[in-house]
Amino acid sequence: MNQANIIPYGKQSISEADIQAVVDVLRSDFLTQGPVVPAFEQAVASYCHARHGVAASNATAALHIACLALDLGPGDWLWTSPITFVASANCGLYCGAQVDFVDIDPHTFNMSPVNLEKKLIAAKLQGKLPKVVVPVHMCGQPCDMAAIHALSLKYGFRIIEDASHAIGAKYKGEPVGNCRYSAITVFSFHPVKIITTAEGGMALTNDPALAKKMTLLRSHGISSTAEDMVQRPLDEIWNYQQIDLGFNYRMTELQAALGLSQLQKLDEFVSTRQAIAHCYDHALSGVDIQTPWQHPDALSSFHLYPIQVTATSGVDQQSLYQALTRAGVSVNLHYIPVYLQPYYAHLGFKRGYCPYAEDYFKLSMSIPVYASMTEAQQHRVVDLIQSLCHAKVVKRLAGAAV
Ligand SMILES: *Cc1c(COP(=O)(O)O)cnc(C)c1O
C-alpha cells in the first residue's frame, strides 16, 4: 500500500497561518520563557472559562505536576479508568502513590459513577480511600462529572479531569476545562489530539494556589517571588531560590505560538469532527456494528470514533482490523486496559479485573477521524465497513405483514 493512500486514524491540520506564527517566534527574542506561553495559557483558560492555565511540555508532565500540587505521595491512592492512555495512571506512580482502576460504563466508555461508588464504599471499610481520582473524557465525550463530583464531596477525594481528548467538548452546555466539577483539568496537544503544539499540554484550575504550585514545579521549583523565598543574608543580591523539587516541564514559545494559532480553529475542528461522526452514525446505521452512544449531557469533540463488533456482525475484531489495515485504513485500539499492560500486571493486576473494560478491549477499534479528512476518505472507510459486516437485520413483530 502506497503510504499516500493510507488513511490514518488521526492527524494534525496545519495552516499557513500556523507556520507563520511559528516563524515569527523564531525571528523574535525568545524561544522559551517569553511572552507567548502566558498568552497561550490565558487564551485557553479564557476559552474554557477557567481562571488559570499552566502550560507544560506535554499532558503527561501536566498530569504529574497536577498530582503533586494535590499532595499525592507515598501511602496515597490514585484511581482512574482502565480504558485510557497509560499516562492517566502513570502520573500516580511517579508520585510514589498506588494506582487502582474503576471499571467503565459500557455505553459511554467513561469511568462509571456507579462502579466508582461501589469501590468507594469498599475502600472506606478498608481505610484505603483514594486521594485523587482521574476521570478521562474518553474519545472526547465528557464523563458524568456531576455524579463524580458529588462522590468527591462525600468521600473526600480531589478530581483531576484527564481531558486530553476533549478540548472543545461541552458538558451540560459548558466548556470542558472550566473546572466546575474538579480541582484541575488537563489537555494534551499531541498531533493526533484536537489542536496541537507538536508536544504540549496544559493544566487548568480556578484555584490560584494550585496554579502557583504547578507553575513552580514546572520550572525546577525555582521562584523569584520575594514572599516565597526563605530569609536570605542581607548582602545576598540574587533574586531567585529553589524552594521545591521541580522539573523542566516547560513549553517553548514555538509550541505556544502554534497552539495560539491552532486555537483560532478549534471550533471549526470540533464541528468538522462532529460532522464526520454524524456521517458515520448515519452511514453505519444499516450495518450490524455498534457505533458510539452519546449521553444527552455531553457534546463530544470526537477525538476518537470507536466502533464495536457484535455477535452478529459477521466479522470479529481481529479480521475487521486486518481487512481495514490491508485496505489502507489505519484503525487502532484505544485502549488496552492499562492494568493488562505488562508493567501493571507485574504490580499484581489480573485479567478479569474490570469486565466492561475488557469487553471494550475485545470488541472495539477506533476508525479514522480528523479535521482534514475528506468526504472521499470518509466514503472509503464507510464502504469498506459496509462490505465487511452484515447488514443490520430489522426485527419485525411476529406475525406482522412483510
Ligand atoms: C494523549 C493522552 C495523554 C498524554 O498526552 P501527552 O501530551 O502525549 O503526554 C494522557 N491521557 C490521555 C487520555 C491521552 O489520550
The ligand as a Gaussian input file, in Angstrom:
#p B3LYP/6-31G(d) Opt

LIG

0 1
 C       -2.556000      11.657000      24.765000
 C       -3.007000      11.376000      26.130000
 C       -2.228000      11.656000      27.269000
 C       -0.808000      12.088000      27.187000
 O       -0.623000      13.198000      26.402000
 P        0.853000      13.692000      26.044000
 O        0.626000      15.128000      25.688000
 O        1.276000      12.855000      24.867000
 O        1.718000      13.496000      27.221000
 C       -2.771000      11.450000      28.518000
 N       -4.012000      10.968000      28.666000
 C       -4.788000      10.656000      27.606000
 C       -6.168000      10.139000      27.843000
 C       -4.302000      10.831000      26.310000
 O       -5.055000      10.493000      25.256000

